[in-house]
Amino acid sequence: MQRRHFTAALAATVAAPFAHAQPAWPSRPIKVLVGYPPGGFTDITARLISDKLQARLGQPVIVENKPGANGIVAVDTLAKAAPDGSTFAVVIAAHAANTTLYKKLPYDPKDVTGVSLIGVSPLIYAANNDGPFKNAKELVAYAKANPGKISYGSSGNGSAVHLSTELLKSVTGTQMVHVPYRGSAAAFTDLLGGQIQLFGDAAQGLIAPGKAGKVRLLGVASDKRLAALPDVPTFIEQGIPGYVTSTWAGMLAPAGTPAPIVERMAEAIAAVVKMDDVKARLDTMGTIPVGNSPAEFNKFIADETAKWSKVIREAGVTLD
């Protein structure tokens, strides 16, 4: 009996310093950085998740927009933040592409680490209602018959749509002219006005105008149709095998953030994206909820980086 008490007391004594070294998390407000202006896919997703995380974690979760340089400004801020679980960032597909797009980044990609993939949003392509093609199959046929006569708009050089359309050109053997804009809104306006003939965006940006008949939705770059757009076929269904591309939203933390904190945040995100009201909102945005582990998300980022590196090099896309 005495020996048992002594062993228990010794264990408590040894454990005490470790318990003291690992304070309860979170013990103060959490900041979530977003590298784009309010109102877009990234911002909407970050705020949707943050509102629910706040209730789940018991601390304020504050979204801070730090737009600039294809999301780099926010990630650079994150990379230099203290790895104490008080600062995170929500990034999109551009984060994986930036490693190759830019000759030099202000941070080392190893300075940040994945927490969880929140959701994946397949890209949708749209045309002006008066355009010469009504679906993706006709788009490819027209592009082949009229090389260089289709101008496509994107939210900027190096954006998911820019790189995805370069991939489309590669797999279909077509030539189209890229017109970069400062954001999706300006590109969409020119699509309506006929200044460009093609525009792609995250599903969230085109579902409503497509349903309202403002634009003609050509196809979804996914392996299956979106629940929000059951009548819009995929590119694969229209004879373009393997054309699956998307943007996505995921959370990062500074490298060195204690693993228990990263894992707990990942578990919280996984629980949030399974909530009925969150799933319903993501569904209306054309976003497929994921909520995976830190290891799974880091592998996903590595795979995306390799995928877009190949596209970028083959297309000769570079940014300073």
C-alpha positions as a Markdown table, in Angstrom:
| # | Residue | x | y | z |
|---|---|---|---|---|
| 1 | Met | 0.0 | 0.0 | 0.0 |
| 2 | Gln | 2.8 | 2.4 | 0.9 |
| 3 | Arg | 4.6 | 1.6 | -2.3 |
| 4 | Arg | 1.5 | 2.3 | -4.3 |
| 5 | His | 1.0 | 5.7 | -2.6 |
| 6 | Phe | 4.7 | 6.5 | -3.2 |
| 7 | Thr | 4.4 | 5.6 | -7.0 |
| 8 | Ala | 1.2 | 7.7 | -7.4 |
| 9 | Ala | 2.9 | 10.7 | -5.6 |
| 10 | Leu | 6.0 | 10.3 | -7.8 |
| 11 | Ala | 3.9 | 10.2 | -11.0 |
| 12 | Ala | 2.0 | 13.3 | -9.9 |
| 13 | Thr | 5.3 | 15.1 | -9.2 |
| 14 | Val | 6.7 | 14.3 | -12.6 |
| 15 | Ala | 3.5 | 15.2 | -14.4 |
| 16 | Ala | 3.1 | 18.5 | -12.7 |
| 17 | Pro | 5.7 | 20.5 | -14.6 |
| 18 | Phe | 4.3 | 19.2 | -17.9 |
| 19 | Ala | 0.8 | 20.2 | -17.0 |
| 20 | His | 2.1 | 23.6 | -16.0 |
| 21 | Ala | 3.9 | 23.9 | -19.4 |
| 22 | Gln | 0.8 | 23.1 | -21.4 |
| 23 | Pro | -1.8 | 25.7 | -20.4 |
| 24 | Ala | -5.4 | 25.3 | -21.5 |
| 25 | Trp | -6.0 | 26.3 | -25.1 |
| 26 | Pro | -7.5 | 28.6 | -26.1 |
| 27 | Ser | -7.1 | 31.0 | -23.3 |
| 28 | Arg | -7.5 | 34.2 | -25.4 |
| 29 | Pro | -9.1 | 35.4 | -28.6 |
| 30 | Ile | -8.0 | 33.7 | -31.9 |
| 31 | Lys | -7.2 | 35.7 | -35.1 |
| 32 | Val | -7.9 | 34.1 | -38.5 |
| 33 | Leu | -6.2 | 35.9 | -41.4 |
| 34 | Val | -7.7 | 36.1 | -44.8 |
| 35 | Gly | -5.6 | 37.2 | -47.8 |
| 36 | Tyr | -8.5 | 38.6 | -49.8 |
| 37 | Pro | -11.1 | 41.4 | -49.5 |
| 38 | Pro | -14.4 | 40.8 | -47.7 |
| 39 | Gly | -17.2 | 39.2 | -49.6 |
| 40 | Gly | -15.4 | 36.6 | -51.8 |
| 41 | Phe | -15.2 | 32.8 | -51.5 |
| 42 | Thr | -12.3 | 32.9 | -49.1 |
| 43 | Asp | -13.8 | 35.5 | -46.8 |
| 44 | Ile | -17.2 | 33.9 | -46.7 |
| 45 | Thr | -15.8 | 30.5 | -45.9 |
| 46 | Ala | -13.5 | 31.8 | -43.2 |
| 47 | Arg | -16.4 | 33.7 | -41.5 |
| 48 | Leu | -18.8 | 30.8 | -41.7 |
| 49 | Ile | -16.3 | 28.5 | -40.0 |
| 50 | Ser | -15.0 | 31.1 | -37.5 |
| 51 | Asp | -18.5 | 31.9 | -36.2 |
| 52 | Lys | -19.0 | 28.2 | -35.4 |
| 53 | Leu | -15.5 | 27.7 | -34.0 |
| 54 | Gln | -16.1 | 30.6 | -31.6 |
| 55 | Ala | -19.0 | 28.8 | -30.0 |
| 56 | Arg | -17.1 | 25.5 | -30.0 |
| 57 | Leu | -13.8 | 26.8 | -28.6 |
| 58 | Gly | -15.2 | 29.3 | -26.1 |
| 59 | Gln | -13.1 | 32.2 | -27.3 |
| 60 | Pro | -13.7 | 35.0 | -29.8 |
| 61 | Val | -12.5 | 34.0 | -33.3 |
| 62 | Ile | -11.8 | 37.2 | -35.2 |
| 63 | Val | -11.4 | 37.3 | -39.0 |
| 64 | Glu | -8.9 | 39.9 | -40.2 |
| 65 | Asn | -8.6 | 40.6 | -43.9 |
| 66 | Lys | -5.1 | 41.2 | -45.2 |
| 67 | Pro | -5.4 | 41.2 | -49.0 |
| 68 | Gly | -2.5 | 41.5 | -51.3 |
| 69 | Ala | -0.2 | 39.6 | -53.7 |
| 70 | Asn | -2.4 | 36.6 | -54.4 |
| 71 | Gly | -2.8 | 35.8 | -50.6 |
| 72 | Ile | 0.9 | 36.2 | -49.9 |
| 73 | Val | 0.6 | 39.1 | -47.5 |
| 74 | Ala | -1.6 | 37.1 | -45.1 |
| 75 | Val | 0.6 | 34.0 | -45.2 |
| 76 | Asp | 3.7 | 36.1 | -44.6 |
| 77 | Thr | 2.0 | 37.6 | -41.6 |
| 78 | Leu | 1.1 | 34.1 | -40.4 |
| 79 | Ala | 4.6 | 32.8 | -40.9 |
| 80 | Lys | 6.0 | 35.6 | -38.7 |
| 81 | Ala | 3.3 | 35.2 | -35.9 |
| 82 | Ala | 4.0 | 33.5 | -32.6 |
| 83 | Pro | 3.3 | 29.7 | -32.8 |
| 84 | Asp | 1.1 | 29.8 | -29.7 |
| 85 | Gly | -2.3 | 29.0 | -31.2 |
| 86 | Ser | -3.5 | 32.6 | -31.3 |
| 87 | Thr | -3.1 | 33.1 | -35.1 |
| 88 | Phe | -4.3 | 31.0 | -38.0 |
| 89 | Ala | -5.1 | 31.8 | -41.7 |
| 90 | Val | -7.5 | 30.5 | -44.3 |
| 91 | Val | -5.9 | 30.1 | -47.7 |
| 92 | Ile | -7.1 | 28.9 | -51.1 |
| 93 | Ala | -5.6 | 27.0 | -54.1 |
| 94 | Ala | -3.4 | 30.0 | -54.9 |
| 95 | His | -1.3 | 29.2 | -51.8 |
| 96 | Ala | -0.1 | 26.0 | -53.4 |
| 97 | Ala | 0.6 | 27.7 | -56.7 |
| 98 | Asn | 2.5 | 30.7 | -55.3 |
| 99 | Thr | 5.5 | 28.5 | -54.4 |
| 100 | Thr | 6.2 | 28.2 | -58.2 |
| 101 | Leu | 4.6 | 31.3 | -59.5 |
| 102 | Tyr | 6.9 | 33.7 | -57.6 |
| 103 | Lys | 10.6 | 33.7 | -58.0 |
| 104 | Lys | 11.0 | 34.7 | -54.4 |
| 105 | Leu | 8.5 | 34.6 | -51.5 |
| 106 | Pro | 8.9 | 36.7 | -48.3 |
| 107 | Tyr | 8.5 | 33.5 | -46.3 |
| 108 | Asp | 9.6 | 29.9 | -46.5 |
| 109 | Pro | 6.7 | 27.5 | -47.2 |
| 110 | Lys | 8.0 | 25.5 | -44.3 |
| 111 | Asp | 7.2 | 28.4 | -42.0 |
| 112 | Val | 3.5 | 27.4 | -42.1 |
| 113 | Thr | 1.8 | 24.1 | -41.6 |
| 114 | Gly | -1.6 | 22.7 | -42.6 |
| 115 | Val | -4.4 | 22.3 | -40.0 |
| 116 | Ser | -7.4 | 21.1 | -42.0 |
| 117 | Leu | -8.9 | 21.3 | -45.5 |
| 118 | Ile | -12.3 | 23.0 | -44.9 |
| 119 | Gly | -13.9 | 22.4 | -48.3 |
| 120 | Val | -13.4 | 22.0 | -52.0 |
| 121 | Ser | -15.2 | 24.2 | -54.6 |
| 122 | Pro | -15.1 | 22.9 | -58.2 |
| 123 | Leu | -14.7 | 25.7 | -60.8 |
| 124 | Ile | -17.6 | 26.6 | -63.1 |
| 125 | Tyr | -17.2 | 28.2 | -66.5 |
| 126 | Ala | -19.7 | 30.6 | -67.9 |
| 127 | Ala | -20.3 | 32.4 | -71.2 |
| 128 | Asn | -22.3 | 35.4 | -72.3 |
| 129 | Asn | -25.8 | 34.5 | -73.3 |
| 130 | Asp | -25.1 | 35.7 | -76.8 |
| 131 | Gly | -21.9 | 33.8 | -77.2 |
| 132 | Pro | -21.2 | 31.2 | -79.9 |
| 133 | Phe | -21.1 | 28.2 | -77.5 |
| 134 | Lys | -23.7 | 26.8 | -75.2 |
| 135 | Asn | -21.7 | 24.1 | -73.3 |
| 136 | Ala | -18.1 | 22.9 | -72.7 |
| 137 | Lys | -18.1 | 20.6 | -75.7 |
| 138 | Glu | -19.1 | 23.4 | -78.0 |
| 139 | Leu | -16.5 | 25.7 | -76.3 |
| 140 | Val | -13.7 | 23.3 | -77.1 |
| 141 | Ala | -14.9 | 22.8 | -80.7 |
| 142 | Tyr | -15.2 | 26.6 | -81.2 |
| 143 | Ala | -11.7 | 27.1 | -79.7 |
| 144 | Lys | -10.2 | 24.6 | -82.0 |
| 145 | Ala | -11.8 | 26.1 | -85.0 |
| 146 | Asn | -11.0 | 29.6 | -84.0 |
| 147 | Pro | -7.6 | 29.6 | -82.2 |
| 148 | Gly | -6.9 | 32.7 | -80.2 |
| 149 | Lys | -10.3 | 34.2 | -80.8 |
| 150 | Ile | -11.7 | 33.4 | -77.3 |
| 151 | Ser | -10.6 | 35.7 | -74.5 |
| 152 | Tyr | -11.1 | 34.4 | -71.0 |
| 153 | Gly | -11.1 | 36.5 | -67.8 |
| 154 | Ser | -9.8 | 35.6 | -64.4 |
| 155 | Ser | -9.5 | 37.3 | -61.1 |
| 156 | Gly | -5.8 | 37.8 | -61.8 |
| 157 | Asn | -2.5 | 36.4 | -62.9 |
| 158 | Gly | -1.8 | 33.1 | -61.1 |
| 159 | Ser | -5.4 | 32.7 | -59.9 |
| 160 | Ala | -7.0 | 29.3 | -59.8 |
| 161 | Val | -9.0 | 30.2 | -62.9 |
| 162 | His | -6.0 | 31.4 | -64.8 |
| 163 | Leu | -4.0 | 28.2 | -64.1 |
| 164 | Ser | -7.1 | 26.0 | -64.5 |
| 165 | Thr | -7.8 | 27.4 | -67.9 |
| 166 | Glu | -4.2 | 27.0 | -69.0 |
| 167 | Leu | -4.7 | 23.3 | -67.9 |
| 168 | Leu | -7.8 | 23.2 | -70.0 |
| 169 | Lys | -6.0 | 24.6 | -73.0 |
| 170 | Ser | -3.3 | 21.9 | -72.5 |
| 171 | Val | -5.6 | 18.9 | -72.3 |
| 172 | Thr | -7.8 | 20.0 | -75.2 |
| 173 | Gly | -5.1 | 21.4 | -77.5 |
| 174 | Thr | -6.7 | 24.8 | -77.8 |
| 175 | Gln | -5.5 | 28.4 | -77.8 |
| 176 | Met | -7.3 | 31.1 | -75.7 |
| 177 | Val | -6.2 | 34.5 | -74.6 |
| 178 | His | -6.0 | 35.3 | -70.9 |
| 179 | Val | -7.3 | 38.7 | -69.7 |
| 180 | Pro | -6.4 | 39.2 | -66.0 |
| 181 | Tyr | -8.6 | 41.4 | -63.8 |
| 182 | Arg | -8.3 | 42.9 | -60.3 |
| 183 | Gly | -10.8 | 40.5 | -58.9 |
| 184 | Ser | -13.7 | 38.4 | -60.1 |
| 185 | Ala | -16.3 | 41.2 | -60.1 |
| 186 | Ala | -14.7 | 43.2 | -62.9 |
| 187 | Ala | -14.2 | 40.1 | -65.0 |
| 188 | Phe | -17.8 | 39.1 | -64.6 |
| 189 | Thr | -19.0 | 42.6 | -65.6 |
| 190 | Asp | -17.0 | 42.4 | -68.8 |
| 191 | Leu | -18.4 | 38.9 | -69.5 |
| 192 | Leu | -21.9 | 40.4 | -69.4 |
| 193 | Gly | -20.8 | 43.2 | -71.6 |
| 194 | Gly | -19.2 | 40.9 | -74.2 |
| 195 | Gln | -15.7 | 42.2 | -73.8 |
| 196 | Ile | -14.6 | 38.6 | -72.9 |
| 197 | Gln | -16.2 | 35.4 | -74.1 |
| 198 | Leu | -15.4 | 33.1 | -71.2 |
| 199 | Phe | -15.1 | 33.3 | -67.4 |
| 200 | Gly | -14.5 | 30.8 | -64.7 |
| 201 | Asp | -15.0 | 31.2 | -61.0 |
| 202 | Ala | -15.5 | 29.3 | -57.8 |
| 203 | Ala | -19.0 | 27.8 | -57.8 |
| 204 | Gln | -20.2 | 30.3 | -55.2 |
| 205 | Gly | -19.6 | 33.2 | -57.6 |
| 206 | Leu | -21.7 | 31.8 | -60.6 |
| 207 | Ile | -24.5 | 29.7 | -59.1 |
| 208 | Ala | -26.9 | 32.7 | -58.5 |
| 209 | Pro | -26.3 | 34.5 | -61.9 |
| 210 | Gly | -26.5 | 31.2 | -63.7 |
| 211 | Lys | -29.8 | 30.3 | -62.1 |
| 212 | Ala | -31.1 | 33.8 | -62.8 |
| 213 | Gly | -30.2 | 33.4 | -66.5 |
| 214 | Lys | -27.7 | 36.3 | -66.5 |
| 215 | Val | -25.0 | 34.0 | -68.0 |
| 216 | Arg | -24.8 | 30.6 | -69.6 |
| 217 | Leu | -23.2 | 28.0 | -67.4 |
| 218 | Leu | -21.1 | 25.7 | -69.6 |
| 219 | Gly | -19.9 | 23.0 | -67.2 |
| 220 | Val | -18.5 | 22.0 | -63.9 |
| 221 | Ala | -14.8 | 21.0 | -63.5 |
| 222 | Ser | -15.6 | 18.2 | -61.2 |
| 223 | Asp | -15.9 | 14.4 | -61.3 |
| 224 | Lys | -19.6 | 14.7 | -60.4 |
| 225 | Arg | -22.3 | 17.3 | -60.7 |
| 226 | Leu | -22.9 | 19.8 | -57.9 |
| 227 | Ala | -26.1 | 19.4 | -55.8 |
| 228 | Ala | -26.7 | 23.1 | -56.2 |
| 229 | Leu | -26.6 | 22.8 | -60.0 |
| 230 | Pro | -27.9 | 19.4 | -60.9 |
| 231 | Asp | -28.7 | 20.3 | -64.5 |
| 232 | Val | -25.2 | 21.5 | -65.3 |
| 233 | Pro | -23.0 | 18.7 | -66.6 |
| 234 | Thr | -19.4 | 18.1 | -65.8 |
| 235 | Phe | -16.6 | 18.6 | -68.3 |
| 236 | Ile | -16.0 | 14.9 | -68.1 |
| 237 | Glu | -19.5 | 14.2 | -69.1 |
| 238 | Gln | -19.0 | 16.4 | -72.1 |
| 239 | Gly | -16.1 | 14.4 | -73.5 |
| 240 | Ile | -13.2 | 16.1 | -71.7 |
| 241 | Pro | -11.7 | 13.3 | -69.7 |
| 242 | Gly | -9.8 | 14.0 | -66.5 |
| 243 | Tyr | -10.6 | 17.7 | -66.4 |
| 244 | Val | -11.1 | 18.2 | -62.7 |
| 245 | Thr | -10.0 | 21.4 | -61.1 |
| 246 | Ser | -11.1 | 23.5 | -58.2 |
| 247 | Thr | -10.3 | 26.1 | -55.7 |
| 248 | Trp | -10.4 | 25.1 | -52.0 |
| 249 | Ala | -10.2 | 26.6 | -48.6 |
| 250 | Gly | -8.1 | 25.4 | -45.8 |
| 251 | Met | -6.6 | 26.6 | -42.5 |
| 252 | Leu | -2.9 | 27.0 | -41.8 |
| 253 | Ala | -1.0 | 27.7 | -38.6 |
| 254 | Pro | 2.6 | 28.9 | -38.0 |
| 255 | Ala | 5.1 | 26.2 | -38.0 |
| 256 | Gly | 6.0 | 25.1 | -34.5 |
| 257 | Thr | 2.5 | 25.5 | -33.2 |
| 258 | Pro | 2.1 | 22.7 | -30.6 |
| 259 | Ala | 0.7 | 19.6 | -32.2 |
| 260 | Pro | -2.1 | 19.2 | -29.6 |
| 261 | Ile | -3.4 | 22.7 | -30.5 |
| 262 | Val | -3.2 | 22.0 | -34.3 |
| 263 | Glu | -5.0 | 18.7 | -33.8 |
| 264 | Arg | -7.7 | 20.2 | -31.6 |
| 265 | Met | -8.3 | 23.0 | -34.2 |
| 266 | Ala | -8.5 | 20.4 | -36.9 |
| 267 | Glu | -11.0 | 18.3 | -34.9 |
| 268 | Ala | -13.1 | 21.5 | -34.3 |
| 269 | Ile | -13.1 | 22.2 | -38.0 |
| 270 | Ala | -14.2 | 18.7 | -38.8 |
| 271 | Ala | -17.0 | 18.9 | -36.4 |
| 272 | Val | -18.1 | 22.3 | -37.7 |
| 273 | Val | -18.3 | 21.3 | -41.4 |
| 274 | Lys | -20.5 | 18.4 | -40.4 |
| 275 | Met | -23.1 | 20.6 | -38.8 |
| 276 | Asp | -26.4 | 20.6 | -40.7 |
| 277 | Asp | -26.6 | 24.4 | -41.2 |
| 278 | Val | -22.9 | 24.7 | -42.2 |
| 279 | Lys | -23.3 | 21.8 | -44.7 |
| 280 | Ala | -26.4 | 23.5 | -46.1 |
| 281 | Arg | -24.6 | 26.8 | -46.5 |
| 282 | Leu | -21.6 | 25.2 | -48.2 |
| 283 | Asp | -23.9 | 23.3 | -50.5 |
| 284 | Thr | -25.5 | 26.6 | -51.7 |
| 285 | Met | -21.9 | 27.8 | -52.4 |
| 286 | Gly | -21.1 | 24.7 | -54.4 |
| 287 | Thr | -18.5 | 23.7 | -51.8 |
| 288 | Ile | -17.9 | 20.1 | -50.7 |
| 289 | Pro | -17.1 | 20.0 | -47.0 |
| 290 | Val | -14.0 | 18.0 | -46.0 |
| 291 | Gly | -12.5 | 18.6 | -42.5 |
| 292 | Asn | -9.5 | 16.3 | -42.6 |
| 293 | Ser | -6.4 | 15.9 | -40.4 |
| 294 | Pro | -3.3 | 18.0 | -40.4 |
| 295 | Ala | -1.3 | 15.2 | -42.0 |
| 296 | Glu | -3.9 | 14.7 | -44.7 |
| 297 | Phe | -4.0 | 18.5 | -45.4 |
| 298 | Asn | -0.3 | 18.8 | -45.6 |
| 299 | Lys | -0.2 | 16.0 | -48.2 |
| 300 | Phe | -3.0 | 17.6 | -50.1 |
| 301 | Ile | -1.0 | 20.9 | -50.2 |
| 302 | Ala | 2.1 | 19.0 | -51.4 |
| 303 | Asp | 0.1 | 17.3 | -54.2 |
| 304 | Glu | -1.5 | 20.6 | -55.2 |
| 305 | Thr | 1.9 | 22.3 | -55.3 |
| 306 | Ala | 3.3 | 19.6 | -57.6 |
| 307 | Lys | 0.2 | 19.7 | -59.8 |
| 308 | Trp | 0.2 | 23.4 | -60.4 |
| 309 | Ser | 4.0 | 23.6 | -60.6 |
| 310 | Lys | 3.8 | 21.4 | -63.8 |
| 311 | Val | 1.0 | 23.6 | -65.3 |
| 312 | Ile | 2.9 | 26.8 | -64.5 |
| 313 | Arg | 6.1 | 25.7 | -66.0 |
| 314 | Glu | 4.5 | 24.3 | -69.1 |
| 315 | Ala | 2.5 | 27.5 | -69.6 |
| 316 | Gly | 5.5 | 29.7 | -68.8 |
| 317 | Val | 3.6 | 31.7 | -66.2 |
| 318 | Thr | 5.7 | 33.8 | -63.8 |
| 319 | Leu | 5.0 | 36.6 | -61.4 |
| 320 | Asp | 7.5 | 38.9 | -59.7 |
